[in-house]
Amino acid sequence: MKLGLHIPDFTWPGGAGRLGPDLADVVKSAEEAGFDRISVMDHVWQIGVVGPAEHEMLEAYTTLGFLAAHTTRVKLLTLVTGVVYRDPGLLAKMVTTLDVLSGGRAMLGIGAAWNEEEARGLGLFFPPLAERFERLEETLQICLQMWAETERPYDGEHYHLGRTLNSPQPISRPHPPILIGGSGEKKTLRLVAKYAQACNLFPGPELARKLEVLRAHCEREGTDYDAIEKTVLFNFDVGEKGENVPQIIDSLGSLAGQGFSVAHGRVAGVSGITPLEIIGSEVVPAIANL
């Protein structure tokens, strides 16, 4: 079992003036603790389950570039990019750039987008849900085409690219891994089976059934189900003195037993660093062989 540090909240005690150095300290500490990857949300306003819209939020890919400069090993991704926020040719170029400058550590985390309030607020493109899923599939096709070293045109229903030149190509081979976020059984998990190397699911009692649905889609698509990395959202709250560590280890063991190999999690009190140190000394060694 591997751990991913998810950073959805930038409202930290030091304020905006300290965000740069504080964030650098957090990601360096996470890497030292043994986290496998670090992710940020792709939002421009804070989301309701984390805090008020007015709370601090950083643009995702600028932030990932900053994280690349302050780490050496961890994989870097969004959980997850809202597909309609960037045209796919530009998105493929952004992920390529992150991969090249980080030494091959980028992943493309992507989904159909959901936050209409922030999109309308800042004038971002936000079509109806059915169209967003159509655009998601075309975006996946475009990214894969641009990462396949072909320059042929792409002519889809929504996107038309005259020349899919992408130089330099990513360092990751055959391309940066694609992770699709979401649990939708008819569309999202089908796209995982057809295009992705990883999925990210929400925790809950339906996890086992979601994996069976994914397995069925893989059978129809001719995809190796076992080759797809199963990841799940997980909140880490170790407690003030690490008193919650045994429960966290048990929960991670249960998830590993269901077939999950990565838990992406928000760490309570992360800006204080101590929770990361506790996870590194007590949780990471305990789950290494799950």
Protein Blocks (a to p, Z undefined) as FASTA:
>chain_A
ZZddddfbfcdfklmmlmmmmmmmmmmmmmmnopabdcddddfbdcfklmcfkbccddfk
lmmmmmmmmcckbccddddddfklpcfklmmmmmmmmmmmnnopaccdddebjalmlmmm
nopacddfklmmmmmmmmmmmmmmmmnopabdcddfkbccfblcdcdddfbdcbdcddde
djbfklmmmmmmmmmcbdcddedjklmmmmmmmmmmmmmnopafklpccdddddddebjn
opmmmmmmmmmmmmmmnopabdcdddehklnommmmmmmmmmmmmmmmZZ
